[in-house]
Amino acid sequence: MSEKQAIEKATAERFLALFNQRRGTDFRIVEMSDAPDARCTDMHGCALNLEITTTEDRPGDIKALLGRSDSRSPEVLRSHIKRVARNEERPQFSSLSGDVSDHLVGRLRTKMMNDYGPNAALVVRDTSGVDWDWDDVIPFIRSRLDLTPNPFSQGIWVLSRVKNRLFQIA
């Protein structure tokens, strides 16, 4: 299993635990695949397809998190702080109502252009170093999306950074 598949499987497992608790269901993963990322069924044979994606506070954060980029390393960040102190650069901030939601809306729009089969849900794993309160920004995100061509009949969900809360976007 690739690193990407392992992350998707762990995300799907935690999502299902919270989803099942919320809905009173018992879905479990029966197959990891490419699109959708996880195929699930319950004890009655009902299907649930999960497509999984992640958030980024800034483009490249996922690569850095996985060790494929040094863009968030202590050395790079220290260098950035020094350049800011010398007025050579502006500080880099991430805001849930700005940068983070912009990236998320773009990612959602891209995912919503595809068809993941019947009974699909989109699971967005929050990977930010900040434990954002998604309840505050979800109405803003909804207002920026056209949800009429929504291929996710089972919802669009955000799984919190610590994977203990679900927030429903649609």
Sine and cosine of phi, psi and omega as CSV:
sin_phi,cos_phi,sin_psi,cos_psi,sin_omega,cos_omega
0.00,0.00,0.75,-0.66,0.00,-1.00
-0.95,0.30,0.24,-0.97,0.03,-1.00
-0.87,0.49,-0.67,0.74,0.02,-1.00
-0.87,0.49,-0.72,0.69,0.01,-1.00
-0.90,0.43,-0.61,0.80,0.02,-1.00
-0.90,0.43,-0.66,0.75,0.04,-1.00
-0.91,0.42,-0.70,0.72,0.01,-1.00
-0.89,0.45,-0.65,0.76,0.00,-1.00
-0.91,0.42,-0.71,0.70,0.01,-1.00
-0.89,0.46,-0.63,0.78,0.04,-1.00
-0.91,0.42,-0.73,0.69,0.00,-1.00
-0.88,0.48,-0.68,0.73,-0.01,-1.00
-0.88,0.47,-0.71,0.71,-0.02,-1.00
-0.94,0.34,-0.63,0.77,0.06,-1.00
-0.86,0.51,-0.74,0.68,-0.04,-1.00
-0.88,0.48,-0.62,0.78,0.03,-1.00
-0.86,0.51,-0.71,0.70,-0.01,-1.00
-0.96,0.26,-0.64,0.77,0.02,-1.00
-0.89,0.45,-0.74,0.67,0.02,-1.00
-0.88,0.48,-0.65,0.76,0.02,-1.00
-0.90,0.44,-0.69,0.73,-0.03,-1.00
-0.93,0.37,-0.65,0.76,-0.10,-0.99
-0.99,-0.14,-0.13,0.99,-0.04,-1.00
0.94,0.34,0.58,0.81,-0.01,-1.00
-0.91,-0.42,0.01,-1.00,-0.01,-1.00
-0.67,-0.75,0.69,0.72,0.01,-1.00
-0.90,0.44,0.55,-0.83,0.08,-1.00
-0.61,-0.79,0.41,-0.91,-0.01,-1.00
-0.96,0.29,0.75,-0.67,0.11,-0.99
-0.92,-0.39,-0.35,0.94,0.00,-1.00
-0.35,-0.94,0.70,-0.72,0.18,-0.98
-0.99,-0.12,0.73,-0.68,-0.03,-1.00
-0.62,-0.79,-0.29,-0.96,-0.07,-1.00
-1.00,-0.10,-0.77,0.64,0.00,-1.00
-0.53,-0.85,0.98,-0.22,0.08,1.00
-0.97,0.26,0.26,-0.97,-0.07,-1.00
-0.95,0.31,-0.54,0.84,0.01,-1.00
-0.67,-0.75,0.73,-0.68,0.09,-1.00
-0.96,-0.29,0.77,-0.63,-0.09,-1.00
-0.79,-0.62,0.40,-0.92,0.13,-0.99
-0.63,-0.78,0.33,-0.94,0.10,-0.99
-0.95,-0.30,-0.06,-1.00,-0.07,-1.00
-0.92,0.39,-0.27,0.96,0.03,-1.00
-1.00,-0.07,-0.01,1.00,-0.02,-1.00
1.00,0.07,0.11,0.99,0.05,-1.00
-0.94,0.33,0.63,-0.78,-0.05,-1.00
-0.99,-0.10,0.49,-0.87,0.15,-0.99
-0.60,-0.80,0.87,-0.48,0.02,-1.00
-0.98,-0.18,0.75,-0.66,-0.01,-1.00
-0.91,-0.42,0.81,-0.59,0.19,-0.98
-0.96,-0.26,0.72,-0.69,-0.13,-0.99
-0.85,-0.52,0.70,-0.71,0.09,-1.00
-0.63,-0.78,0.06,-1.00,-0.05,-1.00
-0.76,-0.65,0.31,-0.95,0.12,-0.99
-1.00,-0.05,0.32,-0.95,0.16,-0.99
-0.64,-0.77,0.72,-0.69,0.10,-0.99
-0.93,0.36,-0.63,0.78,0.05,-1.00
-0.66,-0.75,0.52,-0.85,0.06,-1.00
-0.82,0.57,0.71,-0.70,0.00,-1.00
0.99,-0.14,-0.15,0.99,-0.01,-1.00
-0.89,0.46,-0.61,0.79,-0.01,-1.00
-0.91,0.42,-0.70,0.72,0.05,-1.00
-0.85,0.52,-0.68,0.74,0.01,-1.00
-0.90,0.43,-0.68,0.73,0.01,-1.00
-0.86,0.51,-0.61,0.79,-0.02,-1.00
-1.00,0.07,0.05,1.00,0.03,-1.00
0.98,0.19,0.35,0.94,-0.02,-1.00
-0.98,-0.21,0.09,1.00,0.01,-1.00
-0.40,-0.91,0.55,-0.83,0.05,-1.00
-0.98,-0.18,0.28,0.96,-0.10,-0.99
-0.89,0.46,-0.32,0.95,0.01,-1.00
-0.88,-0.47,0.30,0.95,-0.01,-1.00
-0.95,0.32,0.39,-0.92,0.03,-1.00
-0.83,0.56,-0.61,0.79,-0.02,-1.00
-0.90,0.43,-0.71,0.70,0.00,-1.00
-0.91,0.42,-0.67,0.74,0.01,-1.00
-0.91,0.41,-0.65,0.76,0.05,-1.00
-0.89,0.46,-0.67,0.74,0.03,-1.00
-0.88,0.47,-0.68,0.74,0.03,-1.00
-0.88,0.48,-0.70,0.71,0.00,-1.00
-0.87,0.49,-0.65,0.76,0.03,-1.00
-0.90,0.44,-0.67,0.74,0.02,-1.00
-0.91,0.41,-0.59,0.81,0.07,-1.00
-0.90,0.44,-0.69,0.73,0.00,-1.00
-0.88,0.47,-0.52,0.85,0.03,-1.00
-1.00,0.02,0.13,0.99,-0.04,-1.00
0.87,0.50,0.50,0.87,0.04,-1.00
-1.00,-0.03,-0.33,0.94,0.02,-1.00
-0.60,-0.80,0.32,-0.95,0.11,-0.99
-1.00,-0.06,0.52,-0.86,0.06,-1.00
-0.87,0.50,0.52,-0.85,0.03,-1.00
-0.97,-0.24,0.91,-0.42,0.03,-1.00
-0.88,-0.48,0.49,-0.87,0.13,-0.99
-0.89,-0.45,0.71,-0.70,-0.01,-1.00
-0.83,-0.55,0.71,-0.70,0.01,-1.00
-0.89,0.46,-0.58,0.82,-0.01,-1.00
-1.00,0.05,0.06,1.00,0.00,-1.00
-0.81,-0.58,-0.98,-0.19,-0.10,-1.00
-0.82,0.58,-0.77,0.63,-0.09,-1.00
-0.90,0.44,-0.72,0.69,0.00,-1.00
-0.93,0.36,-0.54,0.84,0.07,-1.00
-0.87,0.50,-0.73,0.68,0.01,-1.00
-0.90,0.44,-0.66,0.75,-0.01,-1.00
-0.91,0.41,-0.71,0.70,0.01,-1.00
-0.86,0.50,-0.68,0.74,0.05,-1.00
-0.87,0.48,-0.69,0.73,0.01,-1.00
-0.91,0.42,-0.66,0.75,0.02,-1.00
-0.90,0.44,-0.70,0.71,0.01,-1.00
-0.86,0.51,-0.67,0.75,0.02,-1.00
-0.89,0.45,-0.73,0.68,-0.01,-1.00
-0.90,0.44,-0.57,0.82,-0.05,-1.00
-0.96,0.29,-0.17,0.99,0.04,-1.00
-0.99,0.11,-0.12,0.99,-0.04,-1.00
-0.95,-0.30,0.28,-0.96,0.04,-1.00
-0.91,-0.41,0.86,-0.51,-0.03,-1.00
-0.96,-0.29,0.30,0.95,0.04,-1.00
1.00,-0.01,0.08,-1.00,-0.01,-1.00
-0.93,0.36,0.40,-0.92,0.07,-1.00
0.82,0.57,0.74,0.67,-0.03,-1.00
-0.98,-0.18,0.54,-0.84,0.12,-0.99
-0.77,-0.64,0.59,-0.81,0.11,-0.99
-0.98,-0.20,0.81,-0.59,0.02,-1.00
-0.93,-0.38,0.86,-0.51,0.02,-1.00
-0.96,-0.27,0.92,-0.40,0.01,-1.00
-1.00,0.04,0.86,-0.51,0.03,-1.00
-0.97,0.23,0.87,-0.48,-0.03,-1.00
-0.93,-0.38,0.19,0.98,-0.02,-1.00
-0.89,0.45,0.48,-0.88,0.13,-0.99
-0.96,0.27,-0.16,0.99,0.01,-1.00
-0.96,-0.30,0.70,-0.71,0.02,-1.00
-1.00,0.07,0.99,0.15,-0.07,-1.00
-0.89,0.46,0.49,-0.87,0.13,-0.99
-0.99,-0.10,0.99,-0.11,-0.10,-0.99
-0.91,0.41,-0.42,0.91,0.04,-1.00
-0.84,0.55,-0.53,0.85,-0.03,-1.00
-0.95,0.31,-0.49,0.87,-0.14,-0.99
-0.93,-0.37,-0.24,0.97,-0.04,-1.00
-0.85,0.52,-0.66,0.75,0.06,-1.00
-0.86,0.51,-0.62,0.79,0.04,-1.00
-0.91,0.42,-0.68,0.73,0.02,-1.00
-0.90,0.44,-0.72,0.70,0.03,-1.00
-0.83,0.56,-0.67,0.74,-0.05,-1.00
-0.91,0.42,-0.33,0.95,-0.02,-1.00
-0.99,-0.13,0.00,1.00,-0.03,-1.00
-0.93,-0.37,0.60,-0.80,0.19,-0.98
-1.00,-0.06,0.97,-0.26,-0.09,-1.00
-1.00,-0.02,0.11,0.99,-0.01,-1.00
-0.95,0.30,-0.58,0.81,0.09,-1.00
-1.00,-0.07,0.68,0.73,-0.10,-1.00
-0.98,0.18,0.92,-0.39,0.01,-1.00
-0.99,0.16,0.04,1.00,-0.08,-1.00
-0.97,-0.25,0.99,0.16,-0.06,-1.00
-0.91,0.42,-0.36,0.93,0.01,-1.00
-0.99,-0.16,0.18,0.98,0.15,-0.99
0.96,-0.29,0.29,-0.96,0.16,-0.99
-0.90,-0.43,0.84,-0.54,-0.16,-0.99
-0.80,-0.60,0.53,-0.85,0.17,-0.99
-0.94,-0.35,0.81,-0.59,0.09,-1.00
-0.99,-0.10,0.85,-0.53,-0.10,-1.00
-0.85,0.52,0.32,-0.95,-0.05,-1.00
-0.82,0.58,-0.66,0.75,-0.01,-1.00
-1.00,-0.01,0.11,0.99,0.10,-0.99
0.86,0.51,0.61,0.79,0.03,-1.00
-0.88,-0.48,-0.01,1.00,0.00,-1.00
-0.63,-0.78,0.55,-0.84,0.10,-1.00
-0.90,-0.43,0.66,-0.76,0.06,-1.00
-0.83,-0.56,0.77,-0.63,-0.05,-1.00
-0.99,-0.14,0.85,-0.53,0.05,-1.00
-1.00,0.06,-0.70,0.71,-0.02,-1.00
-0.54,-0.84,0.00,0.00,0.00,0.00
